[in-house]
């Protein structure tokens, strides 16, 4: 009887392990998106001293309840954090509809080089998906 | 002479300009004095009187149609006009622009709609923001209706996004024009691991790929212009939409 229990336990552990592996694989597969369709994210020097402009155009797969940038962080080329923002409708980083297009400005130090880490998202019918992108590095004017 | 008849003649004779409410009140007071209304009106008697009056009116009409100003008719017309206006306001609120205004509202929220959002067709929208209008497709699967067209016109990007749906299937068309060709490198589409297919139409090569349940077809002139068509319709229909894009 004890042997039967042990075999059963071993089988249960093996099956659980297989499922666990399958789930883990699904979690780490960043392919495709149920809510995001396309993105255009650019970082450019702007006209004012030290200012750089983050341009963005984010499209959901369908009319979104919310779409845009959930967070943006600006880093010096060295990797040190220089500033950032969480997306809200008030700061223009979040909108709704078929696409969300806009610009966000960051003032750094003139002559310093910066890049941005941008997390975009879209929420459709209570389903949210997000992706994170890193921009090119640009020099603040 | 019956006071009621006199009152009727008086009302017929008066116009909007010389309407005298005091005189009408005086007649009503005299009528009330002569034949006061019962505290509890007799419904049966009132109905019999109404039938009698209707019979007389019908006979008068058959005997010779006389064009007469009728306060009752005016009231009916006003009521109908009010009803029509209320319906029009409701239709306007629902999104159909009857009054040429930019307003939409629900029971809880009133808001203005950007003029661009009122475009009637994708080609009109493209024209309005300076993107070549021939890039707009003109064929969509039967039953799919335009549900929304949005126009974005920023310094770096002009974009028209349109959604078509029949309540079940949907198609999304997005046509963009970049100010800086170099920005094209920064544009990315979500896709799954399925293979990419090429489809050529009017000397344009579209790349078809899937993103979960959606199929996307994307084209670029390699410079500034991009078209992407995506949706839950069959790939064959997406190809027909591509074929309907102008040369």
HADDOCK unambig.tbl for C-alpha pairs under 7 A between the chains (distance, minus, plus):
assign (segid A and resid 31 and name CA) (segid B and resid 191 and name CA) 6.60 0.50 0.50
assign (segid A and resid 31 and name CA) (segid B and resid 192 and name CA) 5.19 0.50 0.50
assign (segid A and resid 31 and name CA) (segid B and resid 193 and name CA) 6.94 0.50 0.50
assign (segid A and resid 32 and name CA) (segid B and resid 190 and name CA) 5.05 0.50 0.50
assign (segid A and resid 32 and name CA) (segid B and resid 191 and name CA) 4.51 0.50 0.50
assign (segid A and resid 32 and name CA) (segid B and resid 192 and name CA) 4.56 0.50 0.50
assign (segid A and resid 32 and name CA) (segid B and resid 211 and name CA) 5.29 0.50 0.50
assign (segid A and resid 32 and name CA) (segid B and resid 212 and name CA) 6.41 0.50 0.50
assign (segid A and resid 33 and name CA) (segid B and resid 190 and name CA) 6.24 0.50 0.50
assign (segid A and resid 33 and name CA) (segid B and resid 211 and name CA) 6.64 0.50 0.50
assign (segid A and resid 34 and name CA) (segid B and resid 212 and name CA) 6.81 0.50 0.50
assign (segid A and resid 36 and name CA) (segid B and resid 190 and name CA) 6.78 0.50 0.50
assign (segid A and resid 37 and name CA) (segid B and resid 189 and name CA) 5.83 0.50 0.50
assign (segid A and resid 37 and name CA) (segid B and resid 190 and name CA) 5.36 0.50 0.50
assign (segid A and resid 38 and name CA) (segid B and resid 188 and name CA) 5.47 0.50 0.50
assign (segid A and resid 38 and name CA) (segid B and resid 189 and name CA) 4.19 0.50 0.50
assign (segid A and resid 38 and name CA) (segid B and resid 190 and name CA) 5.89 0.50 0.50
assign (segid A and resid 39 and name CA) (segid B and resid 187 and name CA) 5.64 0.50 0.50
assign (segid A and resid 39 and name CA) (segid B and resid 188 and name CA) 5.36 0.50 0.50
assign (segid A and resid 39 and name CA) (segid B and resid 189 and name CA) 6.56 0.50 0.50
assign (segid A and resid 40 and name CA) (segid B and resid 186 and name CA) 5.43 0.50 0.50
assign (segid A and resid 40 and name CA) (segid B and resid 187 and name CA) 4.27 0.50 0.50
assign (segid A and resid 40 and name CA) (segid B and resid 188 and name CA) 6.44 0.50 0.50
assign (segid A and resid 41 and name CA) (segid B and resid 186 and name CA) 5.89 0.50 0.50
assign (segid A and resid 41 and name CA) (segid B and resid 187 and name CA) 6.99 0.50 0.50
assign (segid A and resid 42 and name CA) (segid B and resid 183 and name CA) 6.85 0.50 0.50
assign (segid A and resid 42 and name CA) (segid B and resid 186 and name CA) 6.47 0.50 0.50
assign (segid A and resid 98 and name CA) (segid B and resid 161 and name CA) 6.26 0.50 0.50
assign (segid A and resid 101 and name CA) (segid B and resid 152 and name CA) 6.94 0.50 0.50
